[in-house]
Amino acid sequence: MAVVVEIKGKFADVTCPVCRLPRSISRRQAHRIGRGKTDGRCRSCRHPQPERLPPDDEDRLYWLARFDDEEIVEMATAYYGRGKREAVAAWRARLAITAGP
């Protein structure tokens, strides 16, 4: 699984490969991901609860078609406990590519 890592001082910004939502972790944890000792999934994706699963592509398409980015961030934060504008922009870009002409 691919994980995007951007190291800033003692912390690193990582994107979960399952739900594609960003989070901050310590540099040590980022190095463990780099060495392959862990896969970089966030806690909610490693230990999923049925009512709080990350949004799938069908949910993302529904949200992107009906709401603007700020509303999506608010809903993702309310439903899944996390959400960032950058993640929504990444969803939009990725789903625009997969939708095709």
Buried (B, 14 or more C-beta within 10 A) or exposed (E): EEBBBEEEEEBBBBBBBBBBBBBEBEBEBBEBBBEEEEEBBBEBBEEBEEEEBBBEEEBBBEBBEEBEBEEBBEBBEEBBEBBBEEBBEBBBEEBEEEEEE
